[in-house]
Amino acid sequence: MKLDKKCFRSEFILSAILILLIIIMFIVIFMNKDKGELSETSVTESEQNGQNQENMSNNTDEGIEKYKEEKAIEEEKSRMAIGGKVCKKDENVVYVDNDSNKIYMYNLNEKKGKTLATMESKINKIYFDGNYVYCLPDYFTDKSIYSIDMNGNVKKIYNGSSLQLCLKDNKIYFVNQVGYDEINQNPQGTLCVMNIDGTDVKELAKSVKNYFYIENDKIYYTTQNRQMFQMNMDGTNQIKLDDGRKFPIAVSGNNLFYIDYANNGMSYQMNIDTKEVTQFGIQGEAYYFYDSLYIKVLSVEDNSKTIIYKFNIDNNMLEELVQISDLNRLCSITPESVVYVNTQNQVIKIDLNTKEQKMLEDYTGYQNYLAGTKYNFNKETQSLLVKEIDNNSNEVECVIS
């Protein structure tokens, strides 16, 4: 009997050891399997991260090209339809120095500049189509429109004053100024069109009271008798959009933005097709930055705050970007930031992602901004100073004598 119990104990111990070994074997196999899966997963994630980085690099390259294209579009809109003290096409920059009444031209690639022309009167605004500079003198000193070729030859192409031009399809659209509104300093007179050499002048609409806007081969304007119109480029098919002291400030697609001065300067967005209107602020001003339309208005709730909207053409909606309490002048807006001059004449940059503000001391003294680039004329050295943000967001200064 004792022998049987002893054998039983031995068999039990051997069985327990065998079971324990089997359990240990399964644990080892399971751990190795997990480790293998973990290693395989790590490799997959590493490969995926590498692919993502490559995709990000490609997106960055594409983004840079898109940025350049949008910058060129903004430069074109400015030099052809808005005008100003500085205009740029490709590598050529045309710059006005009001103290000397000189117009300078600089080639950014060759880093060479020259005096293109010296005007007898103060220059109000210039436009540039790449072949000619079109010059609007100060209203009180010279009531003419001039063209200047690339050799500096000055020609009077219109014997009459204008405060606004628009260069389109080898034509010049302008308002033949009748009288002068010193308070608003807006165009008022007859809306006309002529060839770029000043010939074949045609009247399109009389008694225009403010700036006109061209979009989708249509002209938008308001008349002296307080009616807002749309018409074809040749002056035909004039369609009244609304009555009242309503003046367009911008057009994008089938959307018209205007100010109603009979309603305390309220700003509205109108769907041109349905005539549906939406109020969005007070005293609107329109800007084009990088092929996008931005509008700044005073807040209806708090007039001390300025709201910056970006118009989303995909959904026809104004999207609020930022509110600023001390804005004096907008300089540039990119998808990443807003640069503006405050009431203390300081240049401030707002990061649109974090809403953080930073004062840019090295921007001080630069009065002309075009497509995010800062231009300033050095009177002592007769040179143009150019500062721009390169692809790595580093500032590059180019001094051109």
Order of alpha helices (4+ residues) and beta strands (2+ residues): alpha-beta-beta-beta-beta-beta-beta-beta-beta-beta-beta-beta-beta-beta-beta-beta-beta-beta-beta-beta-beta-beta-beta-beta-beta-beta-beta-beta-beta-beta-beta-beta
